[in-house]
Amino acid sequence: MAHANHSAGAMDGMDMEMETMTMYFYQSEKVKFLFESYDVDSSTGYFGVIMVAFILGFVCETLSIV
């Protein structure tokens, strides 16, 4: 059995389609974060919410290792 035609990059005849994901970004200080009733409307509140989310994620990942 001859294996001469096999190579690492031989993908002739196979069409590969790449999927794209469209993302939208906006900038605002008025955000609903995690809960609909928790409104953030200042820079300090937004920064606090981001820090709480980061700490919560860090704690969850740390506990999943232990």
Buried (B, 14 or more C-beta within 10 A) or exposed (E): EEEEEEEEEEEEEEEEEEEEEEEEEEEEEEBEBEEEEEEBEEEEBBEEBEEEEEEEEEEEEEEEEE
